[in-house]
């Protein structure tokens, strides 16, 4: 019923609006090109609509600076630290490339950014605390162990996000529904923060800094959304419903078309 109510709301034409209240949300770029027959005005107008209406995740400046330099100064010459840095960069890039459920992408991206800050920010981070310890060798093996485990977990995150950004993501979502997205992101989130919390605990950092479990109930079920609009055949034959479907699942629209 909730999906149907939202769907009916989206079918009502509304003037465009720009959301500037949240710094990490930005309007989708209109620079994407989509080549189609010049006579197919319905397709070109649909793609133009979709390209300009989406919300996408954008990496924060401070996080970008941390990834560009701070991991290079990670004390103890721990190889896993550099690998973690590379993986975190890939994860954030993939999050910004997610093809739908972009609000969910923002929530997950913000979590990963907080993890980056916690590990390697200039102050009050795992790196900073480790550097200030008088006998760092006592902690090097512990951190190396946890960073290696974190690197392995990030490989799983990368593999999953790649499935959400590659061509064909929509067909896969229609096959399995998006309960998988909610549960998978929640699980990956919990597994990541558990390792980061263990690193903070090993360094006797403030318990108030520990990460708490986060759910991703904001994720939209693509399959149910399509069914609420009457199914694939009904949507394909109706440009208004196509636009509503793209807006509902927060998609850039090209694969929907």
Helices and strands as residue ranges (DSSP letters): H 2-10, E 25-27, H 41-53, E 55-57, H 61-69, G 70-73, H 79-96, H 102-120, H 126-132, H 137-165, H 169-176, H 179-202, G 207-209, H 222-228, H 232-236, H 239-248
